[in-house]
């Protein structure tokens, strides 16, 4: 999965680069497809890959997590 994301990222940036460098009739389409591919394909794949084995509850601001943060903050000050 890591190599797929890296390859797709390189392809997308190559399309964008090609669209900016070479002046053809359809160079704007290369830029557009590159941006769309980056934000609708590469970024969701990257997000899924990074978050697939993590618990969302650890990152939410619940009452318990706020109390843990306050407790740690009090320990650091002492």
Residue pairs with C-beta under 8 A, 6 or more apart in sequence:
1 45
1 49
2 49
4 45
5 42
5 45
5 46
5 49
8 37
8 41
8 42
8 45
9 38
9 42
11 37
12 34
12 37
12 38
12 41
12 42
13 34
13 38
14 34
15 30
15 31
15 33
15 34
15 37
16 30
16 31
16 34
16 35
16 38
18 27
18 30
19 27
19 28
19 29
19 30
19 31
19 32
19 34
20 27
20 31
58 65
